[in-house]
Amino acid sequence: MFIELTDHLRCPEPHEEQYLVLLPDDVEHRIVRRGELGCPVCGRIYHLRDGVVEFAAAAAPRGSAAPLDAAGLAALVGLGGPGGYMVLVGSAADAATELAAAVPGVALVLVNPPHGLALPPDAPAFSVLRASTLPLKSRSMRAVVLGRGFGDAPAWVSDAARVVLPGLRVVGEGGEPSDNGLELLATAGGWWVAARTSSA
């Protein structure tokens, strides 16, 4: 896990949003390999093993629309310039390595990536989380891409709308979202793209 991501993590338990305290055991080139994250509100402890933060186990859904390559995803999220974080959920993480090259300077957060996904060992901008919801602070991410099974799950769509900055985009694989925190911009080929409204 990219150590700077700690500032954007939150406890996923249903209480007021709160920061997590990182107790690292093994840090190499700003990547935390082993350690613990603790919540000062509820006292929960989350373990970090082999660079992966384990908030909760989450199965990868099945089924797929037509795949999008990194260039396609980069165009849909519409980020202009470096900085900040983009979240790739589930199968969307398949394009992580190529997407990192397409959006230079943007750190990638991979939530529930497919098991066995090969990531280059020299990719310090990748952080991997396993969770049953997005354990990220509200209005803290520049973009969210929801892969198959997540892009048409109302709870995940709503959470994506919560964590993305106002005016920025959420992209999903699946049916059109009905979440009122998003303004639908386009749909095609089993994918949709929407922007978070400023009032959400």
VOGU-3710 file (C-alpha; in Angstrom, 3 decimals, decimal comma):
1> mfieltdhlr> 0,000/0,000/0,000  1,200/3,448/-0,957  1,868/5,062/2,462  0,308/8,412/1,476  -3,020/6,668/0,840  -3,395/6,342/4,615  -4,657/9,938/4,720  -7,584/8,964/2,475  -8,656/5,732/4,173  -11,608/5,471/6,544
11> cpepheeqyl> -12,979/2,762/8,790  -15,745/0,912/6,890  -17,785/0,303/10,047  -21,137/2,207/10,203  -20,081/5,155/12,349  -19,010/8,715/11,622  -16,210/8,991/9,116  -12,860/8,815/10,836  -9,213/8,487/9,914  -7,255/5,297/10,519
21> vllpddvehr> -3,968/5,068/12,390  -1,202/3,221/10,558  1,256/1,081/12,525  3,733/-0,102/9,875  6,000/-3,102/10,383  7,693/-3,147/6,985  8,017/-0,127/4,677  10,045/-0,054/1,476  10,234/2,948/-0,860  6,975/4,432/0,556
31> ivrrgelgcp> 5,179/1,095/0,160  3,866/-0,522/3,347  4,281/-4,302/3,068  3,162/-5,312/6,545  1,431/-3,559/9,411  -1,906/-2,674/10,971  -4,510/0,061/10,605  -6,532/0,924/13,685  -9,776/2,877/14,069  -9,833/5,255/17,063
41> vcgriyhlrd> -13,673/5,235/17,099  -14,608/1,544/17,165  -11,238/-0,004/17,932  -11,244/-2,289/14,879  -7,841/-3,436/13,627  -7,231/-4,122/9,937  -4,189/-6,093/8,838  -1,841/-5,291/6,010  -0,070/-8,343/4,595  2,101/-8,569/1,486
51> gvvefaaaaa> 1,148/-4,993/0,665  -2,604/-5,711/0,720  -4,964/-4,096/3,247  -7,564/-6,643/4,347  -10,749/-4,859/5,421  -13,054/-7,768/4,507  -13,247/-10,678/2,095  -15,173/-9,965/-1,095  -15,919/-12,383/-3,913  -15,314/-11,254/-7,479
61> prgsaaplda> -18,630/-11,228/-9,426  -18,934/-13,084/-12,734  -20,139/-12,029/-16,160  -18,767/-9,269/-18,341  -19,586/-6,641/-20,926  -17,235/-5,962/-23,822  -13,808/-5,245/-22,319  -12,394/-1,739/-22,450  -8,693/-1,142/-22,913  -6,659/1,334/-20,880
71> aglaalvglg> -6,983/4,067/-23,511  -10,765/3,682/-23,475  -10,957/3,846/-19,698  -8,641/6,851/-19,587  -10,900/8,666/-22,050  -14,030/7,858/-20,040  -12,653/9,047/-16,689  -11,446/12,243/-18,365  -8,678/13,171/-15,957  -6,648/16,200/-16,948
81> gpggymvlvg> -3,173/16,195/-15,470  -1,357/14,323/-12,697  -2,069/14,052/-8,990  -4,579/12,328/-6,749  -6,046/8,847/-6,903  -8,162/6,731/-9,234  -10,011/3,666/-7,899  -10,348/0,465/-9,953  -12,848/-2,026/-8,520  -12,929/-5,725/-9,393
91> saadaatela> -12,222/-6,619/-13,019  -11,415/-2,975/-13,820  -8,048/-3,637/-12,162  -7,113/-5,893/-15,104  -6,087/-2,721/-16,955  -4,083/-1,263/-14,054  -0,587/-1,515/-15,539  -1,557/-0,003/-18,901  -3,817/2,585/-17,268  -0,954/3,781/-15,061
101> aavpgvalvl> 0,927/4,671/-18,241  -2,164/6,343/-19,742  -2,728/8,615/-16,702  0,823/9,432/-15,530  1,129/10,862/-12,052  -2,233/9,481/-10,882  -1,940/6,820/-8,163  -4,158/3,752/-8,557  -6,176/2,099/-5,787  -7,196/-1,457/-6,672
111> vnpphglalp> -10,194/-2,675/-4,667  -10,936/-6,411/-4,844  -8,783/-7,020/-7,937  -9,008/-10,505/-9,463  -6,957/-13,032/-7,516  -3,753/-13,815/-9,314  -3,570/-10,424/-11,029  0,087/-9,863/-11,866  1,343/-6,411/-10,911  4,850/-5,167/-11,652
121> pdapafsvlr> 7,002/-5,104/-8,501  8,311/-1,644/-9,432  4,854/0,012/-9,418  4,831/2,087/-6,216  1,662/3,941/-7,225  -0,515/0,820/-6,808  -2,385/0,156/-3,561  -4,476/-2,991/-3,095  -7,487/-3,193/-0,750  -9,890/-6,068/-0,104
131> astlplksrs> -13,203/-4,807/1,247  -16,986/-5,179/1,118  -17,391/-1,429/0,563  -15,081/1,445/-0,394  -13,021/2,186/2,757  -12,167/5,659/1,474  -13,019/9,130/2,718  -15,832/11,068/1,071  -14,860/13,441/-1,755  -11,280/12,184/-1,834
141> mravvlgrgf> -10,832/10,381/-5,190  -10,481/11,795/-8,705  -12,240/8,884/-10,425  -13,778/5,458/-9,747  -14,129/2,610/-12,263  -16,502/-0,193/-11,231  -15,899/-3,512/-12,967  -18,387/-6,298/-13,678  -20,822/-7,041/-10,881  -19,962/-3,773/-9,141
151> gdapawvsda> -21,081/-1,272/-11,806  -24,721/-2,325/-11,470  -24,708/-2,940/-7,692  -26,565/0,037/-6,109  -24,507/-0,010/-2,894  -21,208/0,134/-4,790  -22,476/2,817/-7,178  -23,667/4,919/-4,253  -20,341/4,471/-2,464  -18,446/5,430/-5,622
161> arvvlpglrv> -20,511/8,616/-5,845  -19,646/9,337/-2,207  -15,872/9,021/-2,568  -15,363/10,842/-5,886  -14,850/14,594/-5,922  -17,798/16,742/-7,108  -17,888/17,133/-10,886  -15,550/14,199/-11,456  -16,496/10,834/-12,897  -17,592/7,337/-12,013
171> vgeggepsdn> -17,453/4,716/-14,781  -19,263/1,390/-14,464  -19,769/-1,896/-16,266  -23,448/-2,847/-16,167  -26,872/-1,253/-16,312  -27,447/2,475/-15,966  -27,145/3,734/-12,370  -30,147/5,194/-10,586  -28,172/6,852/-7,795  -29,263/10,487/-7,471
181> glellatagg> -25,736/11,590/-6,606  -24,659/11,005/-10,202  -25,516/12,680/-13,496  -25,436/10,114/-16,299  -23,299/11,349/-19,207  -23,258/8,404/-21,629  -23,810/4,654/-22,045  -22,433/2,264/-24,665  -21,489/-1,386/-25,007  -22,535/-2,327/-21,483
191> wwvaartssa> -20,619/0,563/-19,860  -21,780/3,889/-18,439  -20,081/7,093/-17,362  -21,509/9,610/-14,908  -20,358/12,711/-13,021  -20,918/13,361/-9,353  -23,290/16,272/-8,859  -22,102/19,165/-6,741  -25,070/18,763/-4,394  -24,391/15,094/-3,595
//
